Amino acid sequence: ISPEFSPKINLARIVQQILGKMPSEITAPEVGAVLAFLGSRMMILDVVGTVEADRVANVINWAAQEHGITGAIIDNLTVLRLNGRGSGDNDATSDLMARLVEVARISNTHIWLVAHQRKPAQGEKPNRYAVRGASQITDLADNVILVERFELKERKLQELDLDDRQEWVTAPDT
């Protein structure tokens, strides 16, 4: 569930990520192979823009009951309309997390909610308290995974000459 982009763009990005290639390098047979692999393994909610949190919960319940889905990814918190309020409303965010936990338990699915980090202070390492929104986002989640850009690598690759860059080229991006 990624209302930031159309289903067509979402699917194109998923194909690109599975293949690990730039779009210009992807061939039609490779696209066909990825789509065959995905087959009935994936559903995309056809919505662009904000979407009501209750609709998301209902779609997850329906997909679990009717199609046997075992997981749902919601990308991201900011595109959800929470009972008529925005994602910046802490009470609404708390209600959403409680609802998603309930849906996950009832439908026996895993739900991954992408939530962005607030702007960190200089040198601040990411932690669960840096997740933008109500503290219930991380309090009610079973697991929290934080991903951070490796900005030092980016700087080093810009600063160093070709010989000194090798160790940084193979370093992780995040």
C-alpha positions, 0 to 999 in steps of 0.5 A: 500500500503505497499511495505516493505513486501510481500502481504502475510506478510502484510495480516498475520500482519493485521490478527494478529492485528485484532485478537490481538493475537500472531501468535502461538495463532491464529487458522485457524477458526479465520483466516477464520473469519477475511478474511471473515470480510475483504472480499471486504473491503480491497485491497493490492497492490502486490508490494515489494520494492520501487514504483513510486509515480505516480503508487500509485496515479493511483492505488488509483484513479482506486480503487476508481472508479472501486471498491469504496474504501474510504481510502488508507494507504501508509506505508511508505513514504520512499518506494516511488520513487518520480519522479525518486528521493528518499524520502529525496528530499524535492522538490520531497516530496512536489510534492508527497504531492500535488499529494496525496491531489489532488488524495484524492479530486478527488477520494473522498478518505482518504489517510493516509501516514506513515512518520517517525520522525527524530531522536529527541534530548534528551527529545524532544517531538514529534511535526509536525516539527519533521516529516522527510522530507519536511515541506509540508508533514504536511503543506498540510495534513488535519490531522497529528497524531503523535505516540511515544513509551512510553520509560519511561514505557519500562524502568520502566518495566525493573527496577521495581520488580514485586510488583511495576510494576503493575501500569506500566503494564496497562499504554499505550505503546504509 
